[in-house]
């Protein structure tokens, strides 16, 4: 090999070493923020805000009853080793969450109790009604809180998260406007639920009166005198529809409907996807379907 050829080889080798050094010095792309949400609306909010900078997971499987659900070993492992942000409503909905979080506490894990400090409805036995996601105005606050948590984890992307939050909040405001306009002139204002009282926030927001067979928890069985009172109230109010939610079934709704001569329709409580739900169904789509059912069932057309 000639001297000229040796110089070329040495120069090429030097360029390769410098390039390799430069590649090694460049930081790898920042990993996505891993988020786990206990319920479906929180997952959707987080997915909308995080965009392609986040990976969201749903803790409660479709069709599960959240009040009594217990975390699996795999869930605990994910919380303890992989997660950046954990989202839940609060102890009224997820009474097991506090113990779970104590067991997996670590410096890198951020936790957002989404319902803390919001305008909550006091429910059974001095507990709060946890179904806050059915008040779309308060969902705006939750979306902003998620954006703030993500900005804290990824400060360089704070503007991206805020922009995504504003875009999703616009959809929530539009949804709220549709509900306000559609439910303003309903013939009936009594929202009769043949299940547990999951729709208190929706009723409060839009001037309806919720009457339910069970309280905020689906575990309580109705006393006979309660049922008698509900039937009398429904007849006096001219109720034409009894509503129920898929997770609790329609048995009690059909009993009530038979007593008062009403039809039965189901509403999504929104906290979870039913096992038989359509693939890709979103929280906003569920709420729009609920509005169609309400306007028909309450005589708003």
Order of alpha helices (4+ residues) and beta strands (2+ residues): alpha-beta-alpha-beta-alpha-beta-alpha-beta-beta-beta-alpha-alpha-beta-alpha-beta-alpha-beta-alpha-beta-alpha
